[in-house]
Amino acid sequence: MRTLTVFQIASFCYSQKAVQRAARAKESGQHGLFGGGSSTDSRIHFTLRDAPSWSEEERLGSEYAMLGFYVSGHPLEKYVSRLKELNVLTLEQVESQRNGKEVTVAGLIVGSRPMRSKRGAQWAIFTLQDMTGVQELLAFPESFARLSPVLKPGTPLLFKVKVQIEEAGTRLSLQEARKLEALAQSVALAEFRVRLSMSQVTDALMDRLEELLSKSPGPTPVFFELHSPDSTVATIQSQQRVRVSPELIESVRQICGQGPDQMVA
């Protein structure tokens, strides 16, 4: 089955509409503004040019720009496992937090309203979105002046916020913000440990892990922790070194499973 980009789908829909308009004009005997009604060949020809594949960021960004929502994925998906490790709340979970509590959330800015204080200082109300919903994020003058270079629409961000429960609903007050990409890069500072139970280890599993790790060369040493039924642990260092990323962590989790003795550290 052929997968089409959003642009190709839109082009196809436009082509279909153009053909339908031409058919209706022919049936009614009407001509276009510049004539052409007497042509014996009323067919309309369209050619799709070959183009390089879009990156994930380009594809998702174009989907949101055209449709107002994501179709083939979400920019936060590749960070899910890392966000869970850091106990980052979803925007849906924010609703159950008490007033004034400081929490950490992740999301993308999908809308903004510039504001000014009575003294003329700039601040803004942002619309923040994650995979569970949306929330209003208030960036008051001090936070806005300090963090505005980071607060770019469409960029996955990690926020430290304070919960504000008001009559109109729950909103968030911005305290800190940083790019999630920087968080992903910080994962690769120490070592990468893969925990496996002895009963789990097979030649096929190790071949898959070796192939996966070889696709992410980098500076971080890899260790395998092999857990026996009697609770003894053998640690073996791999000859491979990797660049740790949320994508690599999630891929290893999928291969090894998500049990308590099958986690990635």
Sequence and secondary structure as in RCSB ss.txt:
>XXXX:A:sequence
MRTLTVFQIASFCYSQKAVQRAARAKESGQHGLFGGGSSTDSRIHFTLRDAPSWSEEERLGSEYAMLGFYVSGHP
LEKYVSRLKELNVLTLEQVESQRNGKEVTVAGLIVGSRPMRSKRGAQWAIFTLQDMTGVQELLAFPESFARLSPV
LKPGTPLLFKVKVQIEEAGTRLSLQEARKLEALAQSVALAEFRVRLSMSQVTDALMDRLEELLSKSPGPTPVFFE
LHSPDSTVATIQSQQRVRVSPELIESVRQICGQGPDQMVA
>XXXX:A:secstr
     HHHHHHHHHHHHHHHHHHHHHHHT  BTTB TT S               HHHHHHHHHHHHSS SS  T
TGGGHHHHHHTT B HHHHTTS TT EEEEEEEEEEEEEEE TT  EEEEEEEE SS EEEEEE HHHHHHHTTT
  TT  EEEEEEEEEETTEEEEEEEEEEEHHHHHHHGGGS EEEEEEGGG  HHHHHHHHHHHHTSEEEEEEEEE
EE TTS EEEEEEEEEE   HHHHHHHHHHH  STTS B 
